[in-house]
Amino acid sequence: MKHNEITFQRVTYLRGPNLWTYRPVLEAWVDIGDLEDYPSDKLDGFADRLIAWLPGLHEHRCSVGTAGGFVQRLQAGTWPAHILEHVTIELQNLVGMQTGFGKAREAGPRGIYKVAIRVREETVGRAALALARDVLMAAINDTPFDLGERLQPLRELADRRLLGPSTAAIVEAATDRGIPHLGLTEGNLVQLGYGTRQRRIWTAETEHTSAIAESISRDKDLTKTLLASCGVPVPEGRVVRSAADAWEAAEDIGLPVVVKPTDANHGRGVFADLKTRAEIEVAYAGALEEGSEVMVERFIQGVEHRMLVIGGKLVAANKGFTAEVVGDGQNNIRELIDLQINSDPRRGEEEHFPLETLLLDREPIALHELQRQGFTPESVPPAGQTVLILRHGNMAFDVTDDVHPDVAAAGVLAARVVGLDIAGIDLVTEDIGKPLGETRGAIVEVNAGPSLLMHLKPAIGKPRPAGQAIVEHLFPAGESGRIPVIGVLGRREPALLASLIARLLHLSGRHVGLACGTGLQLDQRVLDTRPNNHFDGGERLLINRAIDAAVIETSTRAILGQGLPYDRCQVAVLTDADEDASLAEFYVDSQERLFNVLRTQIDVVLKGGAAVLNACEPAVAEIAKLSDGEVMFYAMQADAAPLAEHLTEGGRAVFVRNGAIILATGSNEEPLARLSRFDLTSASATPAQTEAVLAAIAACWALDVPVDLIPAGIEHFEQELAAAARSIETKGA
């Protein structure tokens, strides 16, 4: 029996915390059609076919909680939407976008499910989801499927769109420290932290990496001159203008020599151990193809090493090795490279491999080395003869613990002389455990934006925490990169509430960004008067380097359709749990389902923060137990049900008693002002306006705004509202 195609009703990328999880997810509304009547145990051979294509499913834990748990569910019987979740996760893992989170839940109507999968990049996630459906249908209907062929475009897409290994390591380290991040481009430009506390990285460069220092590092001759003037050991040499000049320089320096471009990277165009004029002239031409100038310098006996210096400290060091093959009398050199070098499982084309695939057509230096030995790629060397392919490179062997303190000091000094906060220091020495003066070793290059992969994933040796070191450099002494973020959620005067909080914070001396239903503001300056797109408006504030506090209004529709624009917040205000008929569009059609949406705002409160909740709303008060931070209630009535127990336990609350606004901490009560003092809490005000003022007072109290400033700040805010209303009336007249 052939089954109908699984169809997607809607696929949404939830970019921030949502009702599923704290992290971005892809949410698909899936119609499984007639497969509602066919769980996996009723599909003959289905489970075996699927597992044969995707053996990694054996590692999925599922609700069982142990590896193999999902396969147990598959064999016992589970529905296609749940299986789609796991197949999508596994496909992402296969192309290097590691994840493990997924959920599948019935949406309501028969056969309709919501499937949520953690994704790190939207485009790759969508492509993985589409491919997962094709895999699933092929396994269900027992039709041929070439998974390897179909995976290749997904791998290529992942290579283009995912963060590179250096950037990913830094972001992961920041996440471990609780530091938020935002992608500023589709590439590797990433913001760590929010507002005035943010720092920016681009691969292994930071905002502290100066353009001048980077330019100096690219000019190898200038770098050598500066290093030598500061006492850093460097090889003797000079820039040359022609092949003849290169030979003349080599004679002056003394053979053997190295010929290389002055401004190329990654070892391109570097010809080493040259001993004849013919070799030097060929090398000059090759080096000139890779750079704008050529230099000749003394060849240093020894092994190439790379030291990673971050913030004035040596963090890691790796050693290179020569790449060579041994003849067998049958295969040519190109074939021997594939058999003896590229067969190493640590080698590959993708960035996550510690060693690169060695392709002769991409390595003019290798071709030069072969020519010097009298070979071509098609030559068949005699059995037992060793053939050198590459003299340097392959720096994937960790030697951090072997570095002599004097060598480490020379590397740190070299980075400082060039002016780089993060630098890859290339040096050649016979023994990195001895001072360079003893081995006649020298520092040959200083590189900006060095790759971290060789240190994160060495072929041999201990991985080094390069990402963590960069985060510590950018955020020392436990800095979090956070500014106070205040989230406002509810249907009762949310824009008024958010605007009042922002105004009171501004009057307390902070530069405040506001994103709410009336637009976008920075302090008193209006940036945009269009109704706020909750996610985009909030993110625009968090990117702004001028703000040190952000007040962001959101809504249940925004949470369901986009997620929250921040990962965590200092204060979250929830005003009500009023029903919204329009949410039926999202299959949110009960109080229980609404509760799961509303809790998203409270789930993200930081441990040192506060949830400000309306005590007069039982469904809101119930969410208090979910807050990681303090709970602060506000209420129109002093006898609101949750207040007595809350205050008995020493909690804080803002409520009204006998016409006065009271600030209470446990049994201690302090009157703030009479309701009649403010227009927004007077007899002519609506209950929602009065509640908004109480909530704003509670939020600002939680943020340590001076209490004696609050009443005057409310009056000032009301004056601004009145002036704005008069202006509108004047324009209308």
WOFEN-V673702 format. One record per residue. N is the residue number from 1. PSI is psi in degrees with one decimal (NA if undefined). OMEGA is omega in degrees with one decimal (* if undefined). D_CENTER is the distance of its C-alpha to the mean C-alpha in Angstrom with 1 decimal. Layout:
BEGIN
<<N;PSI;OMEGA;D_CENTER> <N;PSI;OMEGA;D_CENTER>>
END
This chain:
BEGIN
<<1;128.4;176.5;45.2> <2;135.3;-178.4;42.5> <3;149.8;-179.4;40.0> <4;156.4;-179.0;38.7> <5;138.2;168.3;35.2> <6;133.2;-177.3;32.4> <7;151.3;176.1;31.3> <8;121.3;174.4;28.3> <9;-34.7;-176.1;29.5> <10;139.5;174.8;26.2> <11;120.2;-174.6;22.5> <12;134.9;174.5;20.0> <13;111.9;177.1;16.3> <14;106.3;-166.6;15.6> <15;-14.2;-179.1;12.5> <16;-172.1;178.5;12.6> <17;141.6;-171.7;14.6> <18;-175.1;-177.6;17.7> <19;-7.6;179.9;20.9> <20;-44.7;-171.6;19.4> <21;173.1;178.4;16.4> <22;-19.7;-171.2;13.9> <23;161.6;177.0;11.0> <24;140.7;177.6;11.2> <25;159.9;169.0;14.2> <26;121.6;-179.5;16.6> <27;120.8;179.9;20.0> <28;132.3;172.0;23.1> <29;115.1;-168.0;26.6> <30;130.4;173.9;28.6> <31;112.3;-177.8;32.4> <32;0.1;173.3;33.7> <33;-131.0;-175.9;37.3> <34;-10.3;179.1;40.0> <35;-9.0;173.1;37.6> <36;-27.4;-179.9;37.8> <37;3.9;-175.3;41.0> <38;77.6;170.8;39.7> <39;168.8;-169.9;37.3> <40;-30.6;-178.7;36.3> <41;-9.2;178.1;39.4> <42;6.1;179.7;41.6> <43;104.6;-173.9;40.3> <44;122.5;175.2;42.3> <45;-3.4;-174.9;40.3> <46;-52.0;-175.7;37.0> <47;-41.8;-179.7;35.2> <48;-41.5;179.7;36.5> <49;-45.2;-176.8;35.5> <50;-43.9;-178.8;31.9> <51;-32.4;177.1;31.4> <52;-38.9;178.3;33.1> <53;-36.3;-174.4;30.5> <54;73.7;-178.8;27.5> <55;-20.3;177.9;28.6> <56;-16.2;177.4;25.1> <57;-21.5;177.0;26.0> <58;-24.6;-177.4;28.1> <59;-11.2;-177.0;25.1> <60;131.7;-173.2;24.0> <61;-39.7;-178.8;25.2> <62;-160.6;-176.0;25.6> <63;-15.6;179.0;27.6> <64;-32.6;174.7;29.8> <65;-0.2;177.9;27.2> <66;158.9;177.0;28.0> <67;135.7;-176.1;27.2> <68;-5.4;-178.2;29.6> <69;-40.6;-179.2;29.5> <70;-40.0;179.0;28.5> <71;-37.3;175.6;31.2> <72;-45.2;179.0;33.7> <73;-38.3;-178.9;32.8> <74;-42.5;-178.2;33.1> <75;-31.2;179.6;36.5> <76;-25.1;179.9;37.7> <77;110.8;174.6;36.8> <78;165.7;-169.7;33.7> <79;156.5;-173.8;33.0> <80;-32.6;179.6;31.3> <81;-41.3;177.3;28.5> <82;-40.4;179.4;27.5> <83;-39.8;177.4;27.8> <84;-41.1;177.7;25.7> <85;-51.0;-175.6;22.8> <86;-35.7;178.3;23.0> <87;-40.6;178.2;23.7> <88;-42.9;177.3;20.6> <89;-46.1;-177.2;18.5> <90;-39.7;178.0;20.5> <91;-39.9;176.8;20.2> <92;-43.0;179.5;16.4> <93;-37.6;-178.1;16.7> <94;-26.4;-179.4;19.4> <95;14.4;172.9;17.3> <96;8.2;176.9;14.4> <97;80.8;-170.6;12.1> <98;133.6;175.4;12.7> <99;165.1;179.0;13.4> <100;-4.0;-174.7;16.5> <101;135.8;173.4;16.7> <102;153.4;177.2;19.3> <103;147.4;173.3;22.3> <104;125.3;-177.3;25.4> <105;146.0;174.3;27.9> <106;133.4;-179.1;31.1> <107;-26.8;-177.7;30.9> <108;-71.5;177.8;34.6> <109;148.0;-177.2;36.6> <110;130.3;177.6;37.8> <111;-4.1;-179.5;35.6> <112;128.7;-178.8;32.6> <113;152.0;167.6;29.4> <114;125.5;179.4;26.0> <115;124.6;-180.0;23.4> <116;130.6;-179.4;19.8> <117;131.6;175.5;17.2> <118;127.8;175.8;13.6> <119;147.6;178.8;11.6> <120;-13.2;178.0;8.2> <121;127.2;-170.0;9.8> <122;-48.6;-174.9;13.0> <123;-43.4;178.6;15.4> <124;-40.5;179.3;15.0> <125;-43.4;179.0;15.3> <126;-41.8;179.5;18.4> <127;-38.6;178.4;19.9> <128;-38.8;178.9;19.5> <129;-44.3;179.5;21.2> <130;-41.9;178.7;24.0> <131;-37.4;179.5;24.6> <132;-40.3;177.5;24.7> <133;-42.5;-179.9;27.5> <134;-42.2;177.7;29.4> <135;-46.1;-177.1;29.2> <136;-45.4;-178.9;30.3> <137;-36.3;178.1;33.2> <138;-39.7;179.1;34.3> <139;-37.7;179.5;34.5> <140;-45.9;-175.2;36.3> <141;2.9;178.0;38.8> <142;52.8;176.0;39.2> <143;150.6;-178.3;38.6> <144;145.7;-179.9;37.6> <145;122.0;178.6;33.9> <146;90.7;-175.6;32.4> <147;-39.2;-179.7;29.0> <148;-44.2;179.8;28.4> <149;-40.0;-178.2;29.3> <150;-24.3;179.4;27.2> <151;-27.7;-173.6;24.0> <152;-48.0;177.6;24.2> <153;-33.1;178.1;23.1> <154;-39.2;176.5;20.2> <155;-43.9;-179.4;19.2> <156;-39.5;177.3;19.7> <157;-43.4;179.4;17.6> <158;-40.4;178.6;14.7> <159;-36.1;-178.5;15.3> <160;-35.8;-167.1;15.3> <161;-23.0;-177.3;12.4> <162;155.7;174.3;9.6> <163;142.2;175.0;7.5> <164;165.1;-175.7;10.2> <165;-34.7;179.4;10.7> <166;-50.7;180.0;10.7> <167;-43.4;-178.4;7.4> <168;-38.6;179.9;5.9> <169;-38.2;179.5;8.4> <170;-44.2;179.6;7.7> <171;-42.2;179.4;4.3> <172;-40.6;178.4;6.4> <173;-38.6;177.5;9.3> <174;-42.5;178.6;8.3> <175;-41.2;178.3;7.8> <176;-29.5;177.9;11.1> <177;-2.2;-177.4;12.6> <178;18.1;179.0;12.0> <179;124.7;-178.0;10.3> <180;162.2;176.7;8.5> <181;153.2;176.4;5.9> <182;132.9;173.6;6.9> <183;125.5;-177.8;6.9> <184;-16.1;176.7;10.5> <185;178.0;173.7;11.6> <186;-7.2;-179.7;11.5> <187;-137.3;-170.6;10.8> <188;16.7;173.4;8.9> <189;113.9;-172.4;9.7> <190;139.7;174.6;7.1> <191;128.3;173.5;8.7> <192;125.0;-177.9;8.5> <193;176.4;-176.2;11.2> <194;151.6;169.8;13.7> <195;-133.7;-177.0;17.0> <196;-15.8;-177.0;19.0> <197;4.0;-174.5;16.9> <198;157.9;169.2;13.8> <199;153.7;-179.1;13.0> <200;143.9;176.9;11.5> <201;154.1;172.9;10.5> <202;103.6;-166.8;11.3> <203;-125.0;-177.4;11.1> <204;26.8;171.5;13.3> <205;150.8;179.9;14.8> <206;174.6;177.6;14.5> <207;-11.8;175.6;16.5> <208;-7.5;178.8;19.1> <209;108.3;-174.4;19.7> <210;150.5;177.0;22.8> <211;-34.1;179.6;24.0> <212;-46.8;-179.3;27.3> <213;-40.7;179.2;26.0> <214;-40.9;178.6;24.1> <215;-40.1;177.9;27.3> <216;-43.8;-177.3;29.4> <217;-29.8;179.3;27.4> <218;-23.8;179.3;28.0> <219;96.6;-172.2;31.7> <220;-33.0;179.4;32.8> <221;-44.9;177.5;36.3> <222;-41.8;178.5;35.3> <223;-47.1;179.8;32.9> <224;-41.3;-179.2;35.8> <225;-45.1;-179.8;38.2> <226;-43.2;-179.7;36.1> <227;-45.3;-178.9;35.3> <228;-38.5;-178.8;39.0> <229;-20.9;-179.7;40.2> <230;9.9;174.3;38.2> <231;14.2;177.6;39.6> <232;128.5;-178.9;36.7> <233;124.8;177.4;38.3> <234;155.9;178.2;37.8> <235;142.0;176.7;39.8> <236;148.0;179.4;42.7> <237;176.6;179.4;42.5> <238;165.5;174.6;42.6> <239;140.3;179.6;41.7> <240;156.1;-173.6;44.2> <241;-9.4;-179.1;45.4> <242;170.8;177.8;47.1> <243;-38.7;178.5;47.7> <244;-41.2;178.3;50.9> <245;-34.6;178.2;49.3> <246;-42.4;178.3;46.7> <247;-39.9;178.6;49.7> <248;-42.1;178.6;51.4> <249;-39.0;179.6;48.3> <250;-40.1;178.3;48.1> <251;-38.2;179.6;51.8> <252;-40.8;-177.1;51.3> <253;-40.5;-175.8;48.3> <254;129.6;-178.2;49.8> <255;152.2;-2.6;48.8> <256;166.0;-177.8;46.5> <257;172.7;173.0;43.8> <258;137.1;174.5;40.3> <259;128.5;-176.3;39.8> <260;159.9;175.4;36.4> <261;154.6;177.2;34.9> <262;-14.9;-171.2;34.2> <263;32.2;174.9;30.9> <264;164.1;-178.6;29.2> <265;171.3;174.3;26.3> <266;30.2;175.1;25.5> <267;10.0;-178.8;29.2> <268;131.0;175.3;30.3> <269;18.4;-179.5;34.0> <270;117.4;-179.5;34.8> <271;122.5;-170.9;38.2> <272;160.0;173.9;39.4> <273;46.4;-179.5;42.7> <274;133.5;-172.4;44.8> <275;-7.8;-177.8;48.5> <276;159.5;179.0;50.5> <277;-38.6;-179.6;51.0> <278;-43.0;178.8;50.3> <279;-41.0;-177.2;46.9> <280;-38.1;179.5;46.0> <281;-40.8;176.0;47.0> <282;-42.5;-179.4;45.0> <283;-36.5;178.6;42.0> <284;-46.1;-179.9;42.4> <285;-41.6;179.8;42.2> <286;-39.4;179.8;39.1> <287;-36.9;-178.6;37.3> <288;-28.9;177.6;38.4> <289;-24.2;-175.8;36.7> <290;-11.1;-177.0;33.3> <291;179.6;-177.9;33.7> <292;-22.6;177.6;35.9> <293;163.3;-178.8;37.9> <294;142.4;175.4;39.0> <295;153.1;176.5;39.7> <296;133.1;179.6;41.8> <297;164.8;-178.4;41.4> <298;135.8;174.9;42.8> <299;127.8;-177.3;41.6> <300;126.1;177.0;40.5> <301;136.3;177.4;41.4> <302;-164.3;-175.9;38.7> <303;141.7;178.4;35.3> <304;138.2;178.1;32.2> <305;157.7;173.6;29.5> <306;122.7;174.5;26.0> <307;137.5;177.9;25.2> <308;119.0;-180.0;21.8> <309;127.0;-179.5;22.4> <310;122.2;177.1;19.9> <311;37.5;177.8;21.3> <312;17.5;179.1;24.8> <313;142.6;172.5;24.4> <314;122.9;-176.8;24.6> <315;-34.8;-176.3;21.7> <316;159.4;175.3;22.5> <317;139.2;179.1;25.2> <318;155.9;178.5;25.9> <319;142.4;177.0;29.2> <320;178.1;176.3;29.9> <321;159.6;178.8;32.8> <322;145.2;175.4;35.1> <323;125.5;-177.9;34.8> <324;159.9;176.9;38.3> <325;161.4;177.7;40.2> <326;124.8;-177.5;43.6> <327;147.1;175.7;46.2> <328;5.5;178.5;47.7> <329;0.2;-177.1;50.4> <330;-46.1;-175.2;49.2> <331;145.9;176.1;45.7> <332;174.0;-172.6;44.8> <333;-39.4;178.7;42.1> <334;-40.7;179.4;39.6> <335;-38.1;178.5;40.2> <336;-34.7;178.0;40.2> <337;-42.7;178.3;36.7> <338;-39.0;-176.4;35.5> <339;-38.4;-170.7;37.5> <340;-20.8;-177.3;36.9> <341;-57.2;-174.8;33.6> <342;-13.3;176.8;31.4> <343;-12.4;177.4;32.3> <344;121.4;-178.0;30.2> <345;-13.0;177.8;27.5> <346;-5.5;179.5;25.1> <347;145.9;177.5;25.5> <348;168.7;-178.4;23.8> <349;-31.6;-175.8;22.7> <350;157.7;-173.9;19.0> <351;-24.4;-173.5;16.6> <352;-7.6;177.5;16.1> <353;134.8;-179.5;19.9> <354;-23.9;178.6;21.0> <355;141.7;-179.0;24.1> <356;151.0;170.6;24.6> <357;132.9;-177.2;27.3> <358;110.0;179.9;30.4> <359;115.9;-174.2;31.8> <360;-35.9;-177.0;34.9> <361;-18.4;178.2;34.8> <362;-1.3;-173.1;31.6> <363;81.8;177.8;33.1> <364;-27.5;178.0;36.0> <365;-40.0;178.8;36.2> <366;-41.2;177.9;36.8> <367;-37.9;178.0;39.5> <368;-43.1;179.9;41.1> <369;-40.3;178.5;41.2> <370;-43.2;-178.6;42.9> <371;-39.0;180.0;45.4> <372;-26.6;-179.5;46.3> <373;1.7;177.8;47.2> <374;23.2;-178.3;49.2> <375;162.3;166.5;46.9> <376;168.9;178.9;45.1> <377;-24.0;-178.0;42.4> <378;-0.8;179.7;45.2> <379;145.0;175.6;47.3> <380;101.9;-178.0;48.2> <381;151.9;179.5;48.5> <382;153.5;179.0;51.2> <383;130.9;177.6;50.4> <384;-11.2;-178.9;49.1> <385;130.9;177.9;48.3> <386;131.4;179.8;44.9> <387;121.9;178.3;43.3> <388;129.0;178.3;40.6> <389;-53.1;177.2;37.8> <390;132.4;-178.1;35.3> <391;-36.3;-176.5;36.2> <392;175.2;179.5;32.8> <393;-164.5;179.2;29.1> <394;41.5;-177.3;27.5> <395;84.1;-173.7;26.2> <396;24.1;-179.3;24.8> <397;111.6;-174.2;27.1> <398;130.1;177.1;25.9> <399;25.6;-174.9;28.6> <400;-43.7;-175.8;26.9> <401;-10.2;-177.5;29.6> <402;-9.1;-172.3;32.4> <403;128.7;177.1;31.7> <404;141.8;-179.4;34.7> <405;-35.0;179.2;34.1> <406;-35.8;178.0;35.9> <407;-42.6;177.2;33.6> <408;-42.8;-179.9;30.5> <409;-37.6;178.3;32.2> <410;-39.9;178.3;32.9> <411;-43.8;178.9;29.3> <412;-42.1;178.2;28.2> <413;-40.4;-179.9;31.1> <414;-43.7;178.3;30.2> <415;-41.6;-178.6;26.7> <416;-39.4;-179.8;28.3> <417;-43.6;178.8;31.1> <418;-31.8;177.9;28.9> <419;19.0;-176.6;26.7> <420;133.9;174.2;23.3> <421;-28.2;174.6;21.0> <422;125.0;-174.5;19.2> <423;145.3;170.4;21.7> <424;115.4;-176.0;22.6> <425;114.6;177.3;26.3> <426;128.9;176.4;28.5> <427;155.7;177.7;31.8> <428;128.5;178.5;34.7> <429;154.1;177.8;36.8> <430;-24.1;-178.4;39.0> <431;108.9;-177.7;37.8> <432;-8.0;177.3;34.7> <433;2.5;178.0;36.3> <434;153.1;177.5;39.0> <435;147.8;-178.1;39.1> <436;-29.7;179.3;38.8> <437;-30.6;-179.5;42.4> <438;-31.1;-174.7;43.8> <439;-1.3;-172.7;42.2> <440;29.8;176.0;42.5> <441;169.8;-178.2;38.7> <442;157.2;172.2;36.7> <443;125.8;-173.3;33.4> <444;-23.0;179.4;33.2> <445;153.0;170.8;29.9> <446;122.2;-172.2;27.1> <447;134.4;171.7;23.9> <448;152.4;177.4;21.1> <449;48.6;-176.6;17.5> <450;149.0;174.8;18.5> <451;137.8;177.9;16.8> <452;-12.6;-170.5;15.5> <453;-40.7;-177.2;16.1> <454;-26.7;179.7;19.8> <455;-29.8;178.9;19.1> <456;-32.7;-174.5;16.4> <457;66.6;179.7;18.7> <458;152.7;178.1;22.2> <459;-35.4;177.9;24.9> <460;135.0;177.4;27.1> <461;-177.0;-173.0;26.4> <462;130.3;173.1;24.0> <463;145.3;-178.0;20.2> <464;142.8;-174.6;19.2> <465;65.3;-177.4;16.4> <466;-40.7;178.8;15.3> <467;-45.2;178.8;11.7> <468;-38.6;-179.1;13.4> <469;-38.8;179.0;16.0> <470;-40.5;178.0;13.9> <471;-41.8;177.1;12.4> <472;-35.4;177.4;16.1> <473;-41.5;-177.7;17.2> <474;-32.1;-176.7;15.3> <475;75.2;-176.9;15.9> <476;163.8;171.9;19.2> <477;39.7;174.0;21.4> <478;15.5;177.9;19.1> <479;140.2;-175.7;17.8> <480;-15.1;-176.1;15.4> <481;10.9;-175.3;14.3> <482;148.3;166.7;15.7> <483;161.2;175.4;18.6> <484;123.2;174.2;20.9> <485;128.5;-179.2;19.8> <486;117.7;179.1;22.7> <487;134.2;-178.7;22.5> <488;125.2;-179.0;25.8> <489;133.4;176.0;26.7> <490;172.1;-178.4;30.2> <491;-1.5;-176.6;33.0> <492;99.9;176.8;35.3> <493;48.1;-177.5;35.0> <494;-36.4;-179.6;31.2> <495;-41.4;177.0;31.2> <496;-46.8;-179.9;34.1> <497;-48.9;-179.3;32.4> <498;-41.0;-179.1;29.1> <499;-39.5;179.8;31.2> <500;-42.1;176.6;33.4> <501;-45.3;-179.2;30.6> <502;-40.1;-178.6;29.1> <503;-44.0;180.0;32.6> <504;-38.9;176.5;33.4> <505;-40.9;179.1;30.2> <506;-43.1;179.7;31.0> <507;-20.5;177.0;34.6> <508;1.3;173.2;33.4> <509;13.1;-179.0;32.0> <510;151.9;173.0;28.3> <511;112.0;-167.2;26.7> <512;131.5;171.3;25.7> <513;141.8;-178.8;23.8> <514;126.5;173.2;25.2> <515;112.5;-177.9;24.1> <516;-172.6;-175.4;26.8> <517;-18.8;179.8;29.3> <518;0.1;176.8;31.2> <519;-155.3;-174.0;28.5> <520;132.5;-179.2;26.2> <521;150.9;169.9;27.5> <522;112.7;-170.1;26.7> <523;-119.1;-179.7;29.4> <524;5.9;-177.2;32.5> <525;125.6;179.9;31.4> <526;122.6;178.6;30.8> <527;-30.2;-176.5;27.9> <528;129.9;-179.4;28.4> <529;-0.6;178.4;31.2> <530;149.6;176.6;30.0> <531;136.8;-172.2;29.2> <532;124.8;163.3;25.7> <533;110.8;-164.1;23.2> <534;-43.9;-177.7;21.6> <535;-52.4;-175.9;17.9> <536;-41.6;179.6;18.1> <537;-43.5;178.6;20.4> <538;-41.8;-179.5;18.3> <539;-35.7;176.6;15.2> <540;-36.9;177.6;17.6> <541;-45.2;-174.7;18.7> <542;-25.9;176.4;15.4> <543;-24.8;-174.1;14.8> <544;120.0;-176.3;18.4> <545;0.7;-178.4;19.0> <546;-10.7;-173.4;22.5> <547;144.3;174.5;22.0> <548;12.2;169.3;22.0> <549;146.2;-179.0;22.4> <550;130.0;175.6;21.4> <551;120.6;-171.1;23.6> <552;116.9;174.4;22.3> <553;139.5;174.2;24.6> <554;-175.5;-179.0;23.5> <555;164.8;177.1;25.6> <556;-37.2;178.4;25.9> <557;-38.8;178.9;25.8> <558;-40.9;177.8;22.5> <559;-41.9;-179.3;21.0> <560;-30.6;-174.7;22.6> <561;-18.1;-176.0;21.6> <562;-30.1;-170.8;18.2> <563;175.4;178.1;16.9> <564;147.5;-178.2;16.5> <565;-4.4;-179.8;14.6> <566;153.4;-178.4;13.5> <567;-39.3;177.4;12.2> <568;163.3;177.5;15.3> <569;156.3;178.6;18.4> <570;-43.1;-179.6;21.3> <571;134.4;173.7;24.0> <572;129.4;178.9;24.3> <573;125.6;176.2;27.7> <574;117.1;-171.6;29.1> <575;-29.8;-173.1;32.5> <576;171.8;173.6;33.8> <577;38.4;-177.5;33.6> <578;140.9;179.2;35.8> <579;148.0;179.3;36.0> <580;107.7;-175.4;34.7> <581;-28.1;-177.3;36.5> <582;-18.2;-178.7;34.0> <583;-10.9;175.3;31.4> <584;-25.0;175.8;33.6> <585;-30.7;-179.1;31.9> <586;13.9;-175.4;28.9> <587;26.6;172.7;31.4> <588;95.7;-170.3;31.1> <589;22.0;177.7;34.8> <590;162.4;178.8;35.5> <591;-35.2;178.9;35.0> <592;-43.7;179.8;33.1> <593;-35.1;175.8;30.5> <594;-41.0;177.9;30.3> <595;-43.0;-178.3;29.8> <596;-26.7;175.7;26.7> <597;-47.4;-177.2;25.2> <598;-35.0;-177.6;26.3> <599;-21.6;179.2;25.0> <600;-42.6;-178.6;21.4> <601;-36.6;-177.8;21.9> <602;-29.8;178.8;23.4> <603;-25.0;-174.3;21.0> <604;6.6;178.3;18.3> <605;131.0;178.7;20.7> <606;157.4;-179.7;19.8> <607;-34.2;178.9;22.3> <608;7.2;-176.8;23.8> <609;-159.0;-176.3;23.9> <610;144.2;170.5;26.4> <611;121.5;179.9;27.2> <612;114.4;-169.2;30.0> <613;145.7;178.3;32.0> <614;109.1;-176.6;35.3> <615;-16.8;-179.5;37.8> <616;-4.0;-179.7;40.2> <617;104.7;-176.1;38.0> <618;-40.5;-178.6;38.3> <619;-29.8;176.8;35.3> <620;-45.3;-179.1;33.1> <621;-32.7;-179.5;34.6> <622;-28.1;-178.1;33.9> <623;-13.9;-177.4;30.1> <624;-36.1;-176.3;30.6> <625;-13.6;-177.1;30.3> <626;-6.5;-176.2;26.6> <627;131.3;174.2;25.5> <628;-19.3;-179.1;23.8> <629;-165.5;177.5;25.3> <630;150.5;171.7;28.8> <631;129.6;177.1;30.7> <632;118.2;179.9;32.8> <633;152.8;166.2;35.3> <634;152.2;-174.6;37.1> <635;146.2;174.7;40.3> <636;-21.6;-179.0;43.2> <637;138.8;-179.3;45.6> <638;-20.2;-178.2;46.0> <639;19.3;176.5;47.0> <640;137.2;-168.0;43.8> <641;-46.3;-174.3;43.5> <642;-14.8;-169.2;40.4> <643;-44.0;-174.0;41.4> <644;-52.1;-179.8;44.1> <645;-39.7;-179.0;42.2> <646;-46.0;-178.9;39.1> <647;-34.7;177.0;41.3> <648;-33.4;179.2;43.2> <649;7.8;176.3;40.1> <650;11.0;-179.5;39.5> <651;171.5;179.0;36.9> <652;149.7;179.9;36.8> <653;153.9;173.6;37.9> <654;123.3;-178.4;39.1> <655;174.1;-178.3;42.1> <656;130.8;172.9;45.4> <657;126.1;176.6;48.8> <658;41.8;175.6;52.1> <659;9.2;-179.5;50.6> <660;147.6;175.5;48.3> <661;123.6;-175.3;44.6> <662;136.5;171.2;44.1> <663;117.1;-175.2;41.3> <664;137.2;171.3;41.7> <665;106.6;-173.2;40.3> <666;-127.7;-179.7;42.1> <667;-6.4;-179.2;45.8> <668;126.1;-179.2;45.4> <669;134.6;177.8;45.7> <670;122.2;176.3;45.5> <671;136.6;178.9;46.6> <672;-49.7;-178.4;44.4> <673;160.8;172.5;46.5> <674;146.2;176.7;48.8> <675;-35.3;-176.6;47.5> <676;-12.0;-178.5;50.1> <677;-28.4;-173.6;48.6> <678;142.2;176.5;45.9> <679;-36.1;-175.2;46.3> <680;-9.2;176.9;43.3> <681;8.8;-178.9;44.8> <682;179.0;-178.4;48.5> <683;-25.9;-178.5;50.8> <684;-9.7;-178.8;50.0> <685;156.6;175.7;46.2> <686;155.9;176.5;44.7> <687;-36.9;-179.6;43.4> <688;-36.5;177.5;39.9> <689;-43.5;179.2;40.1> <690;-42.8;177.5;41.4> <691;-39.0;179.8;38.7> <692;-40.3;178.9;36.1> <693;-44.6;179.1;37.7> <694;-42.6;179.3;37.8> <695;-41.0;179.2;34.1> <696;-41.1;178.0;33.2> <697;-45.5;-179.7;35.5> <698;-43.4;-179.5;33.8> <699;-43.9;-178.7;30.3> <700;-34.2;174.5;31.4> <701;-42.6;177.7;33.4> <702;-27.1;-179.3;30.2> <703;10.3;176.2;28.5> <704;28.0;169.6;31.6> <705;130.6;-179.1;33.1> <706;128.5;-175.1;36.7> <707;-38.1;-177.9;38.8> <708;-12.4;177.4;41.7> <709;-24.7;-170.1;39.5> <710;-50.0;-179.2;38.6> <711;-44.2;179.1;42.1> <712;-35.6;178.9;42.5> <713;-37.6;177.2;39.0> <714;-42.6;178.8;39.8> <715;-42.0;178.5;43.1> <716;-41.0;178.3;41.4> <717;-43.1;179.7;38.9> <718;-37.1;176.9;41.9> <719;-39.2;177.9;43.7> <720;-39.9;178.0;40.9> <721;-43.7;-179.5;40.9> <722;-41.4;179.8;44.7> <723;-39.6;179.3;44.5> <724;-38.4;179.1;42.0> <725;-41.9;178.6;44.3> <726;-37.7;179.7;47.3> <727;-40.5;179.1;45.6> <728;-41.8;179.0;44.9> <729;-41.5;-179.9;48.5> <730;-43.2;179.2;49.8> <731;-37.2;179.6;47.9> <732;-36.0;179.3;49.1> <733;NA;*;52.7>>
END
